[in-house]
Amino acid sequence: GGRSSAVDIAKELRETARWVYVLEKGCKEVTTIGTCTHLPLGAEMGADGFMRVSGEAAPGPPVDDLILATGYTYVFPFLDAEELRLDY
């Protein structure tokens, strides 16, 4: 979903993985930064391992391994998130 968990995992993996794909709820179009491609919801992995969005191949090599996670969100109840303009 592109929340805290996906970002944390992507940061850890980019040091060792050949390529990282992150499926994000807020992503409107395919964006690649270095060896990390952010994909909007609806992206699909084909039988050949390549990621596709609306039938078009996304940048990057075929997927070797897939991580599925339920995700988490940071919560700091002792801070006034609105006053501090925290958006996570």
C-alpha positions as CSV (number, residue, x, y, z in Angstrom):
1,G,0.0,0.0,0.0
2,G,2.9,2.4,0.1
3,R,2.6,3.3,3.8
4,S,5.2,3.0,6.4
5,S,5.7,-0.8,6.1
6,A,6.3,-0.7,2.4
7,V,8.7,2.2,2.6
8,D,10.7,0.6,5.4
9,I,10.9,-2.7,3.5
10,A,11.9,-1.0,0.3
11,K,14.6,1.0,2.0
12,E,16.1,-2.2,3.5
13,L,15.9,-4.2,0.3
14,R,17.4,-1.6,-2.0
15,E,20.8,-2.3,-0.5
16,T,20.8,-5.9,-1.6
17,A,18.0,-6.5,-4.1
18,R,18.6,-6.1,-7.8
19,W,15.3,-4.2,-8.2
20,V,12.4,-3.2,-5.8
21,Y,8.8,-2.7,-6.8
22,V,6.4,-0.9,-4.4
23,L,2.6,-1.0,-5.0
24,E,1.2,2.2,-3.6
25,K,-2.4,3.3,-3.0
26,G,-1.5,7.0,-3.6
27,C,0.6,6.4,-6.7
28,K,-1.1,7.7,-9.9
29,E,1.5,6.7,-12.4
30,V,4.6,4.5,-12.7
31,T,7.6,6.2,-11.2
32,T,11.1,4.8,-11.1
33,I,13.9,6.2,-9.0
34,G,17.1,4.4,-9.3
35,T,16.3,0.7,-9.0
36,C,12.9,1.2,-7.3
37,T,9.7,1.4,-9.2
38,H,6.5,2.7,-7.6
39,L,3.3,1.2,-9.1
40,P,-0.3,2.3,-8.8
41,L,-3.0,-0.1,-7.6
42,G,-4.1,-2.4,-10.4
43,A,-0.5,-3.3,-11.4
44,E,-0.2,-7.0,-12.3
45,M,2.7,-9.5,-12.4
46,G,2.5,-11.6,-15.5
47,A,3.5,-15.3,-15.7
48,D,6.8,-14.1,-17.1
49,G,7.5,-12.2,-13.8
50,F,7.3,-8.7,-15.5
51,M,5.2,-6.1,-13.8
52,R,2.5,-4.4,-15.9
53,V,0.2,-1.5,-15.5
54,S,-2.8,-1.3,-17.8
55,G,-1.1,-3.9,-20.0
56,E,2.1,-1.9,-20.4
57,A,5.4,-3.2,-19.1
58,A,6.8,-1.3,-16.1
59,P,10.5,-0.5,-16.0
60,G,12.7,-3.1,-14.4
61,P,13.5,-6.8,-14.6
62,P,11.2,-9.7,-13.9
63,V,10.3,-10.3,-10.2
64,D,12.3,-13.1,-8.5
65,D,10.7,-13.0,-5.1
66,L,7.5,-11.4,-3.8
67,I,6.8,-10.1,-0.3
68,L,3.2,-9.7,0.8
69,A,2.6,-7.7,4.0
70,T,-0.4,-6.5,6.0
71,G,1.4,-3.2,6.8
72,Y,1.5,-0.9,9.7
73,T,1.4,2.9,10.4
74,Y,3.5,4.8,12.8
75,V,1.5,6.3,15.7
76,F,2.8,8.9,18.2
77,P,-0.1,9.6,20.5
78,F,2.0,11.9,22.7
79,L,2.7,14.3,19.8
80,D,0.2,16.7,18.3
81,A,0.4,15.5,14.7
82,E,-1.7,18.4,13.3
83,E,0.3,21.1,15.0
84,L,3.6,19.5,14.0
85,R,2.3,18.8,10.4
86,L,3.2,15.2,10.6
87,D,1.9,13.3,7.6
88,Y,2.8,9.6,7.6
